[in-house]
């Protein structure tokens, strides 16, 4: 009934979609197995993509040749660039999306890939021979052979939904949980754990009084995620709104605490630290009289609204009573209550840098099975697992991104070296080289790498080369364009910038922190002729490079110093117990993680600089 596949992807969420698409586009024959083909790429939580650090990840996926950015652009109803008041390393794109169109666009995109097949059924286990995966088994007992398998099970592994004192099995509202895989993996020697996440109630937008709540419009000049010409910016946008809880809302919610599964011990898994439930907020931050609520439309035409900031697992009657005391929600009608969900995950220290498991060859994990939270974190793992599964079965070198190359590299390095005991979420603060890993230069950083492995198209590569050459030319023009003191000094003083004493190039003036390119144009009107033919993207990228040039040079010097550690390989066969000078904790952690380089070993929690020095001497012998 089935042919032998190169790769089977289990799960049709954000990780599964990217994994299946990327491997098929690189030439593998792929099967995407999912429990329900009608919920492929479902936005299980909020109808939005990107945000702080997450937006950078989506642009990195796009630059490499993945689809998350393109799908987000095609389904967005609002665009905002967050943190514009801060430095460019913090700028983060975010879209509000049409939930139904997002899933539809992903489904149609996948169906256009010739090498990709689909099968709708629960996968109950994997087939392993001699510590090597060779296929999957379904709930109907069907065996499907493959050279590699990527598990992207999301919240479905033994998923348990909680609403007050009610609890029932499920991977998502109205969808059953997946059984069998956890138990089999544990028998194979894998360590598992439990995590928890939650979602807020959805309400009828027709019953919200928008007159007394704050409107939150999209950017006046919206951008988009994808660097390709396949998508375009929005010509019209839908607004979101902001309102707040109040002491009465908190009082009503507290009435239900005794029935809360979070407080009475029924929920064992740890929830996301940075996206707590509303009951957790009012318990942990009792001194606050209100909490922000984002009122987010679920699409262009639907009346359904997502109440962001009101995630809860309290009884549905308490939810309904409390939400009606929020400003603008007096007569609100609830479509469905919020709930918490517990699910199995596998600590990611059991993975290699390629996301292949250490215990079973050619088996890869991606997404929430690795303890992460968020569409973007899942999608980038799926992308990397799909790439590396394809490369491995074709006997090619693995594709690994370092911490200095991408947020994706930071995420995977954190997971496999440090593990996580709570749902992992990406932040700009996790990236030590974030001045290099900006959202604006993701294509310059990563498209050449994606093109080299046969993923990013030649057309994409030519676009990047053209962009870089224009940036170089624009910077050269600024260096050669001289301005006179008599022309600019009066205007420089108006912006509290020191006057110049002799002819100075525009490049040097733009390096001043207080002078933006827009202000420079006003000071030196002759520049207006020079910018003709240059896009906003090129001008902005050039300005960022000029202003942060010295910082960028320092970062690159630091990376070069660290490169020596990354170049020192550690053999899989090395017995750390045979190095007596290592601390007991270092031996334990090194045995568990099995780092592949000295640089990776240096980032393992519990391995000290002294341990690294000892390892360096030992490897040098």
Beta strands, then each sheet from edge to edge (+ up, - down):
strand 1: 5-10
strand 2: 30-34
strand 3: 48-50
strand 4: 76-82
strand 5: 92-97
strand 6: 116-120
strand 7: 123-129
strand 8: 132-138
strand 9: 143-151
strand 10: 160-163
strand 11: 166-169
strand 12: 193-204
strand 13: 214-216
strand 14: 240-244
strand 15: 292-297
strand 16: 304-311
strand 17: 334-336
strand 18: 339-345
strand 19: 363-365
strand 20: 482-483
strand 21: 504-505
sheet 1: 6+ 2+ 1+ 9+ 8- 7+
sheet 2: 6+ 2+ 1+ 9+ 19+
sheet 3: 3+ 5- 4+
sheet 4: 11+ 10- 18+ 12- 16+ 15- 14+ 13-
sheet 5: 11+ 10- 18+ 12- 17+
sheet 6: 20+ 21-
end
